[in-house]
C-alpha cells in the first residue's frame, strides 16, 4: 500500500533502517524455508499468488523504487523481471497477468533467492548514502513486505488445503487446555464526536488519513471476537440455510458456491475440524472463528441480534489498547488464532470485519507517482477490516490501520466482533 510522503517517517539512522530491513527480509525467507520449488511455484486460485512470486515481487519493489530510481549506475539484476514481478503499477508498464502467476515455473526458486540476495547486497551497500526520500521508500518497502508476509502465509495455507493430502507446513504447537470464554460483555460508548485516522506521528499508509472528526451514535461493542463454538451453534441452528439472516448478495453467494461453514471447516465423525498450517485438527471451540466472509459475518450478526461495528466505532474502542499486543506473528512457525485469554484485546488473532465500505477519508489525496497507485484506486466495492491477525507481523498494525477485502473473500484470517445500538 502506498503512503503519502508527508506520513512516511524516515528519521531512522541508516544503521537502524538497515537493521529493520534485514529483519523483515530474513522473516520472509524463514516463512518460505519449508517449501519445495513445486510448493513455491503453484497458484491455488486467482486471489492467491505463488510463494516464489511474493519473494520476487517484494525484491522488485526495492529494486525499482529505491535502487533503480536513486542509485546512480545501478543495473537491474534481470531485465525480464519487471514484467514478471510488477503487481499492478500501471506507471511501471506491462506485466504478467495476476491469474497466471502459477505458470512462472521459471525462474526457479533458487534463482529468486539469488535475486533477493543481489537486491539485499546492493541496497545495504547504498543505504548510508541514500537521500531522505529514498530512505522513506526503504521504510515503505519494509511495511509493504510485511503485508506480503501475511499474504505469503495465507496463500500457502490455501495452496496446501487444495492438496488432497492436506500436508502440514509446520508441526502443531502444544495444546494447552483453555476454558471457554464467558458470555460477551459489551463496552458502551455514549456517542459524540471522535477523531479518527492517523495523527501524523510514525508510519502510516495514505488511506489511514487525513485525521478527521466523525460522529458516533450511542452504541456498544463486544469485548471479544466470536468463537468457533459460538459459530458452530449458528450452523446448527440452520444459519447457512435461512435466507432471513443474509444480505441478498450474500445469499446468492451461499447458494451459488454451496457455502455451509467457514473456509477450511469439515465435518468428520460428527465433529467439526479445521485445516491449518499444522494440518487438519478438531476446531478449538474457545478460539476466534476465522476464514469467514463479510457476508457470513453480517449474517451471524443478524442471527445474534446485533450488527457489525463501523470502522470508526472499532477505532474509538481500540485506540487505547496495545496495538503490538495479542496473538500476532513474531517468527516463522505455527500460525493460528488462539483463545483470547484476558478480555478486552483488540489486536491479533483475526482481522475483524466492519460494516464500513473502504472509501477515501475527507481530503484524501494519493501521493504522486507509481507508489500512489496502491491504495486509492482500490476504494470501490471493498469493506474495511481492523485489528491484525495471527499472521500479521507484530508491530505492523495500528488502531487506525485499514485492511480491505471484497465481501466474498475469506482466505485471510478474518473474523467477527459484534456491535449494537444503544
ZAMARGU-4260 file (C-alpha; in steps of 0.2 Angstrom, whole numbers, plus 5000, padded with zeros to 4 digits):
<rodrens>
0) 5000/5000/5000 | 5006/5017/4996 | 5010/5031/5009 | 5009/5049/5007 | 5027/5056/5008
5) 5021/5068/5022 | 5017/5052/5033 | 5032/5042/5030 | 5044/5044/5044 | 5062/5042/5039
10) 5070/5049/5055 | 5079/5032/5057 | 5098/5032/5055 | 5104/5022/5041 | 5110/5009/5053
15) 5093/5007/5061 | 5085/5006/5045 | 5097/4993/5039 | 5093/4983/5055 | 5074/4984/5051
20) 5077/4980/5033 | 5087/4964/5037 | 5075/4958/5050 | 5060/4960/5038 | 5069/4951/5024
25) 5075/4937/5035 | 5057/4933/5041 | 5051/4932/5023 | 5064/4919/5019 | 5061/4910/5035
30) 5042/4908/5031 | 5046/4901/5014 | 5060/4890/5020 | 5050/4874/5022 | 5044/4875/5004
35) 5050/4865/4989 | 5052/4873/4972 | 5035/4865/4967 | 5026/4872/4983 | 5033/4889/4979
40) 5028/4889/4961 | 5010/4884/4962 | 4995/4895/4962 | 4979/4889/4970 | 4967/4902/4965
45) 4967/4920/4956 | 4967/4929/4973 | 4982/4920/4979 | 5000/4921/4972 | 5014/4908/4972
50) 5026/4910/4986 | 5040/4912/4974 | 5031/4927/4966 | 5030/4935/4984 | 5048/4933/4986
55) 5052/4941/4970 | 5039/4955/4970 | 5045/4962/4986 | 5063/4962/4980 | 5056/4970/4964
60) 5049/4984/4974 | 5065/4988/4982 | 5075/4986/4966 | 5063/4998/4956 | 5058/5012/4968
65) 5075/5013/4978 | 5089/5006/4968 | 5084/5010/4950 | 5077/5027/4954 | 5090/5033/4967
70) 5107/5024/4965 | 5117/5030/4951 | 5123/5017/4939 | 5113/5003/4946 | 5110/4989/4934
75) 5094/4978/4935 | 5098/4960/4941 | 5087/4954/4926 | 5079/4965/4913 | 5065/4952/4912
80) 5060/4953/4930 | 5050/4969/4930 | 5037/4962/4918 | 5036/4946/4929 | 5035/4953/4946
85) 5026/4970/4944 | 5010/4968/4953 | 4998/4982/4947 | 5008/4998/4945 | 5002/5004/4928
90) 5015/5018/4929 | 5028/5004/4928 | 5021/4997/4911 | 5015/4980/4906 | 5016/4965/4917
95) 5012/4946/4918 | 4993/4943/4922 | 4989/4940/4940 | 4979/4924/4937 | 4993/4916/4928
100) 5007/4919/4940 | 5007/4900/4943 | 5013/4897/4926 | 5030/4905/4931 | 5039/4889/4933
105) 5055/4899/4928 | 5064/4907/4936 | 5067/4894/4949 | 5066/4896/4967 | 5085/4896/4969
110) 5086/4910/4955 | 5073/4920/4965 | 5083/4918/4981 | 5098/4924/4971 | 5088/4939/4965
115) 5084/4943/4983 | 5102/4941/4989 | 5108/4953/4975 | 5095/4966/4979 | 5099/4965/4998
120) 5118/4967/4995 | 5115/4982/4983 | 5103/4991/4995 | 5113/4988/5011 | 5128/4995/5002
125) 5119/5010/4995 | 5109/5014/5011 | 5122/5025/5020 | 5122/5037/5005 | 5103/5037/5001
130) 5094/5053/5001 | 5080/5055/5014 | 5067/5052/5000 | 5075/5035/4996 | 5076/5030/5014
135) 5057/5034/5016 | 5055/5022/5002 | 5065/5009/5011 | 5054/5011/5026 | 5039/5010/5015
140) 5046/4994/5007 | 5048/4986/5024 | 5030/4989/5028 | 5025/4983/5011 | 5035/4967/5013
145) 5026/4964/5030 | 5010/4964/5021 | 5016/4951/5009 | 5022/4941/5023 | 5004/4939/5029
150) 4999/4936/5011 | 5013/4923/5009 | 5006/4913/5025 | 4988/4914/5020 | 4992/4909/5001
155) 5002/4894/5007 | 4988/4889/5018 | 4976/4889/5004 | 4988/4880/4992 | 4991/4866/5005
160) 4972/4864/5008 | 4970/4862/4989 | 4981/4847/4990 | 4971/4831/4994 | 4985/4826/5006
165) 4982/4842/5016 | 5000/4842/5021 | 5006/4852/5036 | 5019/4866/5034 | 5024/4866/5052
170) 5021/4854/5067 | 5007/4859/5078 | 5010/4869/5093 | 5007/4861/5110 | 4989/4862/5115
175) 4985/4870/5132 | 4968/4867/5139 | 4958/4884/5140 | 4941/4887/5147 | 4928/4893/5136
180) 4926/4912/5137 | 4911/4918/5146 | 4897/4927/5138 | 4901/4943/5128 | 4902/4959/5138
185) 4898/4975/5130 | 4909/4990/5130 | 4897/5005/5129 | 4901/5022/5121 | 4890/5037/5123
190) 4892/5043/5105 | 4898/5060/5100 | 4912/5067/5090 | 4928/5057/5090 | 4944/5060/5079
195) 4949/5045/5068 | 4963/5042/5056 | 4982/5044/5058 | 4988/5058/5069 | 5004/5061/5059
200) 5016/5053/5071 | 5026/5037/5064 | 5022/5027/5049 | 5005/5025/5041 | 4998/5021/5024
205) 4990/5035/5015 | 4972/5028/5016 | 4974/5030/5035 | 4972/5049/5034 | 4969/5063/5034
210) 4964/5063/5053 | 4946/5070/5054 | 4931/5071/5065 | 4917/5058/5065 | 4900/5057/5073
215) 4896/5041/5083 | 4879/5037/5089 | 4877/5028/5106 | 4882/5010/5104 | 4891/4996/5112
220) 4905/4984/5105 | 4909/4967/5111 | 4924/4964/5122 | 4930/4949/5111 | 4928/4941/5094
225) 4915/4927/5091 | 4922/4910/5094 | 4922/4893/5084 | 4910/4886/5097 | 4898/4900/5095
230) 4899/4899/5076 | 4895/4880/5077 | 4879/4885/5086 | 4875/4897/5071 | 4877/4882/5059
235) 4867/4870/5070 | 4853/4882/5070 | 4852/4882/5051 | 4861/4899/5049 | 4868/4894/5032
240) 4851/4888/5026 | 4840/4903/5032 | 4839/4917/5020 | 4832/4929/5033 | 4849/4932/5040
245) 4858/4936/5024 | 4861/4951/5013 | 4854/4947/4995 | 4872/4946/4988 | 4877/4935/5002
250) 4863/4923/5000 | 4866/4922/4981 | 4884/4918/4985 | 4879/4905/4998 | 4868/4896/4985
255) 4880/4898/4970 | 4895/4892/4980 | 4887/4879/4991 | 4894/4888/5007 | 4889/4879/5023
260) 4903/4883/5035 | 4919/4894/5037 | 4933/4890/5024 | 4944/4875/5029 | 4930/4868/5041
265) 4925/4850/5038 | 4913/4838/5047 | 4922/4822/5052 | 4915/4808/5063 | 4901/4820/5069
270) 4913/4834/5074 | 4919/4850/5066 | 4938/4850/5061 | 4948/4864/5053 | 4963/4864/5041
275) 4978/4874/5047 | 4996/4876/5043 | 4998/4862/5056 | 4987/4850/5046 | 4969/4846/5050
280) 4963/4846/5068 | 4947/4847/5078 | 4941/4865/5080 | 4946/4874/5096 | 4929/4880/5102
285) 4937/4893/5113 | 4947/4901/5099 | 4940/4915/5087 | 4932/4909/5072 | 4941/4914/5056
290) 4941/4912/5037 | 4923/4920/5036 | 4917/4932/5023 | 4909/4949/5026 | 4893/4940/5020
295) 4895/4927/5034 | 4900/4940/5047 | 4885/4950/5043 | 4873/4935/5043 | 4880/4929/5060
300) 4877/4947/5067 | 4859/4947/5061 | 4856/4930/5069 | 4864/4935/5085 | 4853/4951/5086
305) 4867/4963/5083 | 4877/4970/5069 | 4895/4973/5063 | 4904/4989/5071 | 4908/5003/5059
310) 4926/5006/5057 | 4926/5022/5067 | 4917/5013/5082 | 4930/5000/5081 | 4944/5013/5081
315) 4937/5023/5095 | 4936/5007/5106 | 4954/5001/5101 | 4963/5017/5102 | 4969/5015/5120
320) 4974/4996/5118 | 4991/4990/5114 | 4992/4988/5095 | 5008/4977/5097 | 4999/4965/5110
325) 4989/4950/5107 | 4992/4935/5096 | 5002/4941/5081 | 5016/4934/5071 | 5034/4935/5079
330) 5043/4922/5069 | 5041/4908/5057 | 5031/4894/5065 | 5013/4888/5069 | 5001/4902/5065
335) 4983/4901/5071 | 4970/4910/5081 | 4971/4906/5100 | 4959/4908/5114 | 4958/4926/5119
340) 4963/4924/5137 | 4960/4941/5146 | 4945/4950/5139 | 4947/4967/5131 | 4960/4964/5117
345) 4958/4972/5100 | 4973/4966/5091 | 4979/4950/5084 | 4971/4933/5081 | 4959/4938/5067
350) 4956/4953/5056 | 4938/4959/5061 | 4926/4964/5048 | 4917/4981/5050 | 4901/4987/5041
355) 4911/5001/5033 | 4915/5002/5015 | 4933/5006/5010 | 4932/5023/5004 | 4943/5039/5005
360) 4943/5050/5020 | 4939/5068/5018 | 4953/5077/5010 | 4962/5061/5004 | 4974/5063/4990
365) 4985/5049/4984 | 5004/5053/4983 | 5011/5057/4966 | 5020/5043/4956 | 5018/5025/4954
370) 5018/5021/4973 | 5002/5031/4974 | 4993/5018/4965 | 4992/5005/4979 | 4978/5011/4989
375) 4967/5025/4981 | 4962/5016/4965 | 4955/5001/4976 | 4942/5011/4985 | 4927/5003/4977
380) 4917/4988/4982 | 4928/4983/4997 | 4925/4983/5015 | 4937/4988/5030 | 4944/4976/5042
385) 4953/4981/5058 | 4965/4974/5071 | 4978/4962/5063 | 4978/4944/5064 | 4989/4929/5070
390) 4998/4931/5053 | 5001/4950/5055 | 5019/4953/5059 | 5020/4961/5076 | 5022/4980/5076
395) 5013/4981/5059 | 4996/4985/5065 | 4989/5001/5072 | 4972/5007/5079 | 4969/5017/5063
400) 4976/5003/5051 | 4963/5000/5037 | 4964/4982/5029 | 4951/4979/5015 | 4944/4965/5005
405) 4929/4961/4994 | 4914/4954/5004 | 4916/4936/4997 | 4934/4934/5001 | 4939/4923/5016
410) 4956/4915/5013 | 4963/4928/5025 | 4962/4926/5044 | 4946/4936/5045 | 4933/4935/5060
415) 4919/4944/5068 | 4917/4956/5083 | 4899/4962/5086 | 4891/4979/5090 | 4874/4985/5094
420) 4865/5001/5095 | 4860/5009/5112
</rodrens>
